Amino acid sequence: MNRSGLKNVVLILLLLVNFAAAAVLIHRSVSERAAAAALTSAAEDYLQQCGVTVTGGVLSGRSESYEIVRLSPDLDREVSTAAALLGPVERHDSGAGNVEFTSARGSLRLGADGELEAYLAADPDLAVTSPAAARRAVLELLGSALDLSSAATEVKADDGGFSVTVRDSLANTPIENGELLVRLQADGSLSLRGFWRLGSVSAELDSGPRIQAAAVAQYVSSCSGSVPFKKITEIQLVYWLYPEASGDLSIIPAYRLVTDGGEVVLDAITAERLK
């Protein structure tokens, strides 16, 4: 066999190998889609038997990847946050991972469970002159104290002042309870209350797949006939700040369900209700 003929044989063999590999991938993809569709259908049938209907296309039987990470307290970040909000501060350790910072301007309390609560006395520079000016003043102040690079803001006017809700996220996934409600009074006094991740990510605890259909069906099954809703209109993978006994915080995957009975948040791993 000449060299040209051998080259053609090799090319044909390579093409056959590639076709075989593509066929395997296509078969696997089709099988996975079929399995996901079957799981979704079975879950919807079960939920309907329990008196719960799901808007078409909302429930997924496909595997979703998740990570569980741990946040360890970050003293430098806590101090810099307090100083940006309050100026020169004194730190008071309340024990069990709870700390408080105080200054002539106000106070900041950081709970071991991720809760943040602050009050700033009236400041003429923050006094409300217009909704636009108030929004700029609040977000500039918060931006100097907190990392808002991955946060979204919701702004609304309020009688006698102005309110901003800042929502936290991790890798473009919302942290359901990672939010601060900021209230600016007309005299320039400011209050903050909510949950925020001030710690630093120290370790990835776990990662893997989870399936919406399985988690929702598992939760409904645990309700023993007392399901607090009759219809699910939206399901989204989110994260949840979860306090550990050690004083650290874990960020765990969760599913947020929009239902006719209000929002429900489920632990994506255990299917236990978080909210």
N, C-alpha and C positions, 0 to 999 in steps of 0.2 A: 504494500500500500504506500503510495507516495505521500509526501509531507502535506500537500493540500488536502488530500482525502482524509488524513488523520485529523487535521484541524477541523474539518467539517463534522467528523464524528464527535470530537470533543465538544464542539459548540452545540450539537444536537443533544448530547447528554446533559450539558449545563442547562439548556432550555427545559428539558424534561424534569430535571431536579427543581428548577424554579417553578414550573407549573405545578409540580407535586406539592411544594411548600405553600404556594398560593392557595391550592385547593384545600390543604389542611387548615390554613388560617381562615378561609371563607367558611369552611364547615364548622370550625370552632365558633366563629362569630355568629353564624346562623343558630347554632345550638344554644349559645349563651342568650341570644335574644329570645329564642323560643322558651328557654327555661325561665327567663325574667317575666315574659308574658304570662306563662302558666302560673308562676308564683303570685303575680299581681292579681290575676283573675281569681285564684283561690282565696287570696286575702280579701278581695272585694266581696266575694260570695260570703265569706265568714262574717265580715263586718255587717253586711246586709242582714244576715241572720240575727245579729245582735242589735239590730235597729239603727245602724249607722250607714249612711250613704256617703260616697266619695265623688266629688266632681270629676268628670271624665278627664283622664290624662294626668291627674295630680299625683296619684300613688305610683311609685316606681318599685319594680322588682329587681332593678339593677344594683349591683354592688357599688357603694360609694366609699372612697378611701377617707380615713380620718387619722388624726394624731392626738395623743394625749401628752401634754407637756406640763412641766412643773415650773412655777414662778417662785423664786426665793426672794426674801426681803432684800432690798437694795438701799442701804443706809444713805449712800451718797445721793442717790436719786431722790429719796425722801427729803433730805435736807435742801437740795437745790430747788425742789418743787415748793417747799415751804418758804424759802427765801425769796423766790420769784413772786409769790403771792403776798407775803407779809413783810418783806424786808428782813432786818436782823431779828433772829428768833431764838427762843429758848426751847430746848427739847425736854419733854417729860415722858418717861417710860411708865406706862400704866400697867405693865405686866401682860403676860399671855399674848405677846406680839402686838399689843395695841400701843400706839404712841400719839402724843399730842404736841403741837408746836404753838407757841404763843408769842405775840409781840404787841406793841402799842397799837398796831393796826387791826388786829383781830386774832383768830385762832384757826388751826387746822387739825382735825383729828383723823388718824389713819387706823382703821380697824384691821385685825388679823384676817378677817374674812373678805378683805378687799374694799370695805366701805370707806368712802371719803366724805368728810363733812367739814365745811369751812364757813366762816363768817368774817367779812371784812367791813369795818366801820365806814361811815359815810366819807366819800372822797369827792371833792368838787370836780376833779378831772374826769370822774366817771359819771357825773350827774347827767341824767338823760335829757338831751336836747331834741332828739328826733330818733325814730326807730333805726334809721341807717347809721347814725352816729353811735347809738347804743350798741348795735351789733358789732361795729368795728372795734369799739373800746373793749367789749367783753372778749371777743375772739383774739385780739392782740394780747390782752392780759393772760388768757388761758394758754395761748400759743407760747408765751415766754415761760410758762410753768409746766405745761404738760406736752407730751408728744402727741400732736393731733394729725400726724402725717397720714394715718390710716383711719381717721375718724370722719364721720359724716355729721353735719349739723342740721338741726331743725330749728327754725326761728319763728317765734310768734310774739306779737305785741300783747301786752297785758295792761289792765287798768293800773295806773300809778307806777308803771315800771316796764320791764322787758324780760322775757324769758328765752333761754336758749337751751336746747337739749343736744348734748354732744354724745354720739354713739361710737363705741370702740369696735375695732375689728382686728382679726389676725389672718394674715395671708388672704386678704380680700373676702374673708368669711366673717359675718357679723358675730360679735359676742353679745348674746341676747341680753344678759344683765350687765354688760359693760357700758354704762351710760351715766352721764351727769346732768342733772337739771340745775341750770344756773339762773338765778333770779336777781335781776338788777333793779333796785328801787329808784324812784325818781330823784332821791337825794344823793345817789351815788354809793349807797351801801349794797353789798353783794353777798349772796349766799350760794353755796354749792352743796349738793347732796347726791350721792349715788355710789356706784362701784366703778373702780378704775384699776388697771393693771400697772402698778408702779414698780413691781418687782422685775427681776431679770430672769429670762428663761435659762434654767440651769440644767435641765435634763429632759430628754424625751422618754416618757414612761412606757408608751406603747403605741402601736400603730396597726392598722389593718382595715378590713372591709366591714361595712354594715349595710343593711338593706332596709329601706323605708317600710316596705310592706310587712316584713317580719316584725319590726319594732312596734308599728302601730297595732298590728293584730295581737302581739304579745301584751301590750298595755290594755287593750280592750278586754282581752281574756282575763286579766288580773282584776278587772273592775267588778266581777261577780254580778253582772246584770245591772250595775248602777253607773253606766257610762254617762259622763256629764255633758254630752253633746249628741246631736242627731245627724249632723252633717259636717264634713270636712271639705273646705274649699281651697286650701293651700297648704303645702308642706315644704319646708326649707331646712337644709342642713345648716346649723349654726354652732356656736361654741358657748360654753357656760363656765363662769368662774366658780370654782368649788373649793371651799376651805378644807385644808387637811389638819389633822390633830397636831401635827408638828409645827403649825403656824405658817406653813407654806400654802400656796394656792395652786390648784391644778386647773388647767383649761381642758375641759372634756367636750367631746362632740355631743350634739343634741339635735333633736328635730323639733322645729316650731310648727305647730298645727294651728291654722286659722279655722275656727269652727263657729257654728251658730251659738255656741255657749261661751264664746270668748277664746282667747289664745291659750293654748296648752303647749308646754315645753317638756319633751321626754328625753331622758338620758338615752343616747343612741346605742349604748352597750347593754344596759340592764333593762331598758324600757320603763324605768320608774319615772313618775312625774316629778319634775323640778319646779314647775310653775303652773 
